[in-house]
């Protein structure tokens, strides 16, 4: 993996998304500050959405926008072959099975987004 699918780029994307999610803007028409959850599409919690409920499409959603999950590694054995699995393996699995609640690697991470959708 290289380019936009490098770990440092994914980490920078996570930081950018966190900053954007915390941004507020003055809305003169309503006379108040608005935030992402005021304007986002939150299909599983439309009445009272929090930032985590917003349907944000991003490759980092395969890790539920969580840097700790992105950093995980695990030892995996396949017969006599033993190796380490990491975010690369999880990402490849999720691209092929985006609705999976648990990947088939030793990481056993979900492919669903933080808001609960694919």
C-alpha positions as CSV (number, residue, x, y, z in Angstrom):
1,X,0.0,0.0,0.0
2,X,1.2,3.5,-0.8
3,X,-0.1,6.9,-1.6
4,X,-3.4,7.7,0.0
5,X,-3.6,4.2,1.5
6,X,-0.5,4.7,3.7
7,X,-1.0,4.5,7.4
8,X,0.3,8.1,8.0
9,X,-2.2,9.4,5.5
10,X,-5.0,7.5,7.2
11,X,-4.0,8.9,10.6
12,X,-3.9,12.4,9.1
13,X,-7.4,11.8,7.7
14,X,-8.6,10.7,11.1
15,X,-7.3,13.9,12.7
16,X,-8.8,16.1,9.9
17,X,-12.2,14.4,10.4
18,X,-12.1,14.9,14.1
19,X,-11.3,18.7,13.6
20,X,-14.1,19.0,11.1
21,X,-16.6,17.1,13.4
22,X,-15.8,19.6,16.1
23,X,-16.3,22.7,13.9
24,X,-19.1,25.1,14.6
25,X,-20.5,27.8,12.4
26,X,-22.7,30.8,13.1
27,X,-26.1,30.5,11.3
28,X,-27.6,34.0,11.2
29,X,-31.0,32.7,10.0
30,X,-31.4,30.6,13.1
31,X,-29.4,32.8,15.4
32,X,-27.2,30.0,16.8
33,X,-24.1,28.0,16.2
34,X,-24.6,24.9,14.2
35,X,-22.5,21.7,14.3
36,X,-22.1,18.6,12.1
37,X,-24.8,16.7,14.0
38,X,-27.2,19.6,13.3
39,X,-26.9,19.1,9.5
40,X,-25.7,15.5,9.0
41,X,-27.6,12.5,7.7
42,X,-28.0,10.1,10.6
43,X,-30.1,7.2,9.4
44,X,-30.0,5.1,12.6
45,X,-30.6,8.0,15.0
46,X,-32.3,10.9,13.1
47,X,-34.0,12.4,16.1
48,X,-31.0,13.1,18.4
49,X,-27.8,12.4,16.4
50,X,-24.4,12.7,17.9
51,X,-21.3,13.1,15.8
52,X,-20.8,9.3,15.8
53,X,-24.3,8.8,14.3
54,X,-23.5,10.9,11.2
55,X,-23.1,8.9,8.0
56,X,-19.6,10.1,7.0
57,X,-18.2,8.1,4.0
58,X,-14.5,7.6,4.5
59,X,-12.0,4.7,4.3
60,X,-11.4,5.2,8.0
61,X,-15.0,4.0,8.7
62,X,-13.7,0.5,8.2
63,X,-11.9,1.1,11.5
64,X,-14.9,3.0,13.0
65,X,-12.8,6.2,12.8
66,X,-10.7,4.8,15.6
67,X,-6.9,5.2,15.5
68,X,-6.4,2.5,18.1
69,X,-8.2,0.0,15.8
70,X,-6.0,1.2,12.9
71,X,-2.9,0.4,14.9
72,X,-3.9,-3.1,15.9
73,X,-1.9,-6.2,14.9
74,X,-2.4,-9.8,15.7
75,X,-0.6,-13.1,15.1
76,X,-2.5,-15.4,12.8
77,X,-1.8,-19.0,11.8
78,X,-2.9,-20.8,8.7
79,X,-1.8,-24.3,8.9
80,X,2.0,-24.3,9.3
81,X,2.2,-20.6,8.2
82,X,2.4,-18.1,11.0
83,X,2.3,-14.3,10.4
84,X,1.1,-10.9,11.5
85,X,-2.1,-9.3,10.3
86,X,-2.7,-5.6,10.5
87,X,-4.8,-2.8,9.0
88,X,-3.8,-3.8,5.5
89,X,-5.5,-7.2,5.9
90,X,-8.6,-5.8,7.5
91,X,-9.0,-3.2,4.8
92,X,-8.7,-5.8,2.0
93,X,-11.3,-8.0,3.7
94,X,-13.7,-5.1,4.2
95,X,-13.5,-3.8,0.7
96,X,-14.7,-7.2,-0.4
97,X,-17.2,-7.7,2.4
98,X,-18.3,-4.3,3.6
99,X,-21.3,-5.6,5.5
100,X,-19.3,-8.0,7.7
101,X,-19.7,-7.6,11.5
102,X,-16.3,-9.4,12.0
103,X,-13.5,-9.9,9.6
104,X,-11.9,-13.3,9.1
105,X,-8.5,-12.2,10.4
106,X,-7.2,-12.7,13.9
107,X,-8.1,-9.0,14.4
108,X,-11.8,-9.8,14.3
109,X,-12.8,-6.2,13.6
110,X,-16.1,-5.1,12.2
111,X,-16.3,-3.6,8.7
112,X,-19.4,-1.5,9.6
113,X,-19.0,2.2,10.0
114,X,-19.1,4.0,13.4
115,X,-22.7,5.0,12.7
116,X,-23.7,1.3,12.2
117,X,-24.1,1.2,8.4
118,X,-21.9,-0.1,5.7
